């Protein structure tokens, strides 16, 4: 299942992600992964979550991000939740690329039985229709 936390800059998306990630850590019997761009969430996310800096691995573009998430799922059978901050800064802002990326990620989430939550700096109205079809919008 894919969940998108959407809104423009300054609308409280990161705060929602932090709250959801920390709640997932509290409730999960497995591993919770938080992928961020840069090291800005270090003191906000529970130390029990695995915090990963996408910049440290040179992740840029939708294919690289998708492959990275696939690798996390393949290497850790007990991942229950993945949270991704700054999605558009990592994959780019092309609506068509975003839609294809979300469709592939949704299929992966269903196959691996994990919950994926992402921050997207767009309003619900700006999201492509295909994205709305595969994701829960918050």
Helices and strands as residue ranges (DSSP letters): E 2-6, H 13-27, E 31-36, E 50-53, G 54-57, H 62-75, E 79-84, H 87-91, H 95-112, E 115-120, G 124-126, H 129-134, E 135-137
